Amino acid sequence: MLCCYVNGTSKMLMARIANVPDWRFERVIFPEERLLFEAPPQAKLEIHRNTEMGTILSDSIPCRYLRVSKISDTNRLVLSSKIA
C-alpha cells in the first residue's frame, strides 16, 4: 500500500520499518519533507531522531494510518485515516 509521512519538525529524522520479516526500509527525512513509500499492511514505521546521547526511537506508527487513499486533482495527498 502507498503511504505518506511528513516530517513536520526542523530536524532530520530517520524512518525505518523493522517489524516485517525479509523487509528492509530505511530513509533519512529532511525537515518539512514528505516521504512517500510502499509498505505491507502490517508494517510499522519507526521514527528515530538524533540527540546528544545518540539516536532514539521517537515514534512508531502503524502504516495503515499513513495509507494514501487517493491523489486529488490539486496534487494533494489524501490520507485514508487520521491518527487520534
NORGIPE-V388167 format. One record per pair of residues at least 12 apart in sequence whose ideal C-beta (glycine too) atoms are under 10 Angstrom apart, sorted by the first residue. I is the first residue (numbers start at 1). J is the second residue. D is the distance in whole Angstrom. If there is no record, write none. Layout:
I_J_D ; I_J_D
This chain:
1_37_10 ; 1_38_7 ; 1_39_6 ; 1_40_8 ; 1_41_6 ; 1_43_9 ; 1_63_7 ; 1_64_8 ; 1_66_9 ; 1_67_5 ; 1_68_8 ; 1_69_10 ; 1_80_9 ; 2_36_7 ; 2_37_8 ; 2_38_6 ; 2_39_9 ; 2_63_10 ; 2_66_9 ; 2_67_7 ; 2_68_5 ; 2_69_9 ; 2_70_10 ; 2_71_9 ; 2_77_9 ; 2_80_10 ; 3_17_10 ; 3_35_8 ; 3_36_7 ; 3_37_6 ; 3_38_7 ; 3_39_5 ; 3_43_8 ; 3_45_7 ; 3_61_9 ; 3_63_5 ; 3_64_9 ; 3_65_9 ; 3_66_4 ; 3_67_6 ; 3_68_6 ; 3_77_10 ; 3_79_9 ; 3_80_10 ; 4_34_6 ; 4_35_7 ; 4_36_5 ; 4_37_8 ; 4_66_6 ; 4_67_8 ; 4_68_5 ; 4_71_10 ; 4_77_5 ; 4_78_9 ; 4_79_7 ; 5_27_9 ; 5_29_7 ; 5_33_9 ; 5_34_8 ; 5_35_5 ; 5_36_9 ; 5_37_8 ; 5_45_6 ; 5_47_8 ; 5_59_10 ; 5_61_7 ; 5_63_9 ; 5_65_10 ; 5_66_6 ; 5_79_10 ; 6_29_8 ; 6_32_8 ; 6_33_7 ; 6_34_5 ; 6_35_7 ; 6_66_10 ; 6_77_9 ; 6_79_10 ; 7_28_10 ; 7_29_4 ; 7_30_7 ; 7_31_6 ; 7_32_6 ; 7_33_5 ; 7_34_8 ; 7_35_7 ; 7_47_8 ; 7_49_10 ; 8_31_8 ; 8_32_7 ; 8_33_10 ; 8_34_10 ; 9_29_9 ; 9_30_10 ; 9_31_6 ; 9_32_8 ; 9_47_10 ; 9_49_8 ; 9_58_9 ; 10_31_5 ; 10_32_8 ; 11_29_10 ; 11_30_9 ; 11_31_6 ; 11_49_6 ; 11_50_7 ; 11_51_10 ; 11_58_10 ; 12_28_6 ; 12_29_7 ; 12_30_6 ; 12_31_7 ; 12_33_9 ; 12_49_8 ; 12_50_7 ; 13_27_9 ; 13_28_8 ; 13_29_5 ; 13_30_8 ; 13_31_8 ; 13_33_9 ; 13_35_9 ; 13_47_5 ; 13_48_7 ; 13_49_5 ; 13_50_9 ; 13_58_8 ; 13_59_9 ; 14_26_7 ; 14_27_7 ; 14_28_6 ; 14_29_7 ; 14_46_8 ; 14_47_7 ; 14_48_4 ; 14_49_7 ; 14_50_8 ; 14_55_7 ; 14_57_10 ; 14_58_10 ; 15_27_5 ; 15_28_8 ; 15_29_5 ; 15_35_6 ; 15_37_8 ; 15_45_6 ; 15_46_7 ; 15_47_6 ; 15_48_8 ; 15_59_10 ; 15_61_10 ; 16_44_9 ; 16_45_8 ; 16_46_5 ; 16_47_8 ; 16_48_6 ; 16_57_9 ; 16_60_10 ; 17_37_8 ; 17_39_6 ; 17_40_9 ; 17_43_5 ; 17_44_7 ; 17_45_6 ; 17_46_7 ; 17_63_8 ; 18_43_9 ; 18_44_8 ; 18_45_10 ; 18_46_6 ; 18_60_10 ; 19_40_10 ; 19_42_7 ; 19_43_6 ; 19_44_5 ; 19_45_10 ; 19_46_8 ; 19_60_9 ; 19_62_10 ; 19_63_10 ; 20_39_8 ; 20_40_6 ; 20_41_10 ; 20_42_6 ; 20_43_5 ; 20_44_8 ; 20_63_9 ; 23_39_8 ; 23_40_7 ; 23_42_10 ; 23_43_7 ; 25_37_7 ; 25_38_9 ; 25_39_7 ; 25_43_8 ; 25_45_8 ; 25_46_10 ; 25_63_10 ; 26_46_9 ; 26_48_9 ; 27_45_10 ; 29_47_8 ; 34_77_8 ; 35_66_9 ; 36_66_10 ; 36_68_7 ; 36_71_10 ; 36_77_8 ; 37_63_9 ; 37_66_9 ; 38_63_9 ; 39_62_10 ; 39_63_4 ; 39_64_9 ; 39_66_8 ; 39_67_9 ; 40_63_8 ; 41_62_9 ; 41_63_7 ; 41_64_6 ; 41_67_8 ; 42_62_8 ; 42_63_8 ; 42_64_8 ; 43_61_10 ; 43_62_8 ; 43_63_4 ; 43_64_9 ; 43_66_9 ; 44_59_10 ; 44_60_5 ; 44_61_7 ; 44_62_5 ; 44_63_7 ; 44_64_9 ; 44_65_10 ; 44_66_10 ; 45_59_8 ; 45_60_7 ; 45_61_5 ; 45_62_8 ; 45_63_6 ; 45_65_9 ; 45_66_6 ; 46_58_9 ; 46_59_7 ; 46_60_5 ; 46_61_8 ; 47_59_4 ; 47_60_7 ; 47_61_7 ; 48_60_10 ; 59_83_10 ; 61_83_7 ; 62_83_9 ; 64_80_8 ; 64_81_7 ; 65_79_8 ; 65_80_8 ; 65_81_6 ; 65_82_8 ; 65_83_5 ; 65_84_9 ; 66_79_7 ; 66_80_9 ; 66_81_9 ; 66_83_9 ; 67_79_7 ; 67_80_4 ; 67_81_7 ; 68_80_7 ; 69_81_8
